[in-house]
Amino acid sequence: MKIVIVLFVAVLFLTLYIYVKPSTYQEKVLKDITNMTIKSSSFIDGGQLPKKYSCDGNKINPPLEFSNIPQRTKSLALIVEDPDAPQSSYAPDGVWVHWLVWNIDPKKNKIEEGEIGFGVVGSNSSGKQQYYPPCPPGGEHRYIFKLYALDIILDFLAGGNKTELLKAMDKHILDTAETFGRYTR
């Protein structure tokens, strides 16, 4: 009986090793994770976005700072979205995309307030290739700023949407970081 139990345990561990063992690519990615961060000097994580970055203010992007970018990073991508948006023809899944930028130079460790021209810009939910400021129709909304470190420079033209960007980034993400701010009208 003990032999059967030992054999069963050995087969179980062998099966887990074969089927759960990370791929070579995953092992390389795991070795490269550096706890990348994104933050803003204009709001704390989870805090209130200042009015000047909204549709009620100057309609400009807040300053952002990046740190601990993985060494093998060839480009960065940024997605800013509101997961609290009401479903509409512009946001059928209830997520409003405010800003898409990719092929950001990984040596760039910050985006200045109102800065443009530092990467390839995609189409936001309104169909425009620009930062779309927070402008919730009612109540408090969260605005998530998500940074991606990529192991490639994307061969992807300006104007693409979030779905296309995520597909282009698939299997090329070395690390991610996010912060969010809130805004209420």
Long-range contacts (C-beta under 8 A, 24 or more apart in sequence): 25-171, 29-173, 29-174, 32-70, 32-71, 32-72, 32-174, 32-175, 33-70, 33-174, 33-175, 34-68, 34-69, 34-70, 34-71, 34-175, 35-68, 35-175, 36-66, 36-67, 36-68, 36-69, 36-70, 36-147, 36-149, 36-175, 36-176, 36-177, 37-66, 37-67, 37-68, 37-177, 38-64, 38-65, 38-66, 38-145, 38-146, 38-147, 38-177, 38-178, 38-179, 39-64, 39-65, 39-179, 40-64, 40-65, 40-145, 40-179, 40-181, 41-65, 42-113, 43-181, 45-179, 45-180, 45-181, 46-180, 46-181, 46-182, 47-181, 47-182, 48-181, 48-182, 48-183, 48-184, 49-134, 49-143, 49-181, 49-182, 49-183, 53-133, 53-134, 54-133, 54-134, 54-135, 54-183, 54-185, 55-133, 55-134, 55-135, 56-135, 56-185, 57-133, 58-114, 59-131, 59-133, 60-113, 60-114, 60-131, 60-133, 61-99, 61-111, 61-113, 61-114, 61-115, 61-131, 61-133, 62-113, 62-181, 63-110, 63-111, 63-112, 63-113, 64-110, 64-111, 64-145, 64-147, 65-109, 65-110, 66-108, 66-109, 66-110, 66-147, 66-177, 67-109, 69-106, 69-109, 69-149, 69-175, 70-149, 70-174, 70-175, 72-151, 72-174, 73-106, 73-149, 73-150, 73-151, 73-174, 73-175, 74-106, 74-150, 74-151, 74-152, 74-153, 75-102, 75-103, 75-104, 75-105, 75-106, 75-150, 75-152, 75-153, 75-154, 76-102, 76-104, 76-105, 76-106, 76-108, 76-119, 76-147, 76-148, 76-149, 76-150, 77-101, 77-102, 77-103, 77-104, 77-119, 77-147, 77-148, 77-150, 77-154, 77-165, 77-169, 78-102, 78-104, 78-111, 78-119, 78-145, 78-146, 78-147, 78-148, 79-144, 79-145, 79-146, 79-148, 79-162, 79-165, 80-131, 80-143, 80-144, 80-145, 80-146, 81-143, 81-144, 81-146, 81-162, 82-134, 82-136, 82-141, 82-142, 82-143, 82-144, 83-142, 83-144, 84-136, 84-139, 84-140, 84-141, 84-142, 85-125, 85-136, 85-141, 86-137, 90-125, 90-126, 90-127, 91-125, 96-124, 96-125, 96-132, 97-123, 97-124, 97-125, 97-132, 97-161, 97-162, 98-124, 98-125, 98-131, 98-132, 98-133, 98-134, 98-143, 99-124, 99-130, 99-131, 99-132, 100-124, 100-160, 100-161, 100-162, 100-165, 102-150, 102-154, 102-156, 102-165, 102-168, 102-169, 103-153, 103-154, 103-156, 106-149, 120-154, 120-156, 120-157, 120-158, 121-158, 121-159, 122-158, 122-159, 122-160, 122-161, 122-162, 122-164, 122-165, 123-159, 123-160, 123-161, 129-158, 129-159, 134-183, 135-185, 136-183, 136-184, 136-185, 137-185, 138-185, 139-184, 140-182, 140-183, 140-184, 141-182, 141-183, 141-184, 142-180, 142-181, 142-182, 143-180, 143-181, 143-182, 143-183, 144-178, 144-179, 144-180, 145-178, 145-179, 145-180, 145-181, 146-176, 146-177, 146-178, 147-176, 147-177, 147-178, 148-173, 148-175, 148-176, 149-173, 149-174, 149-175, 149-176, 150-174
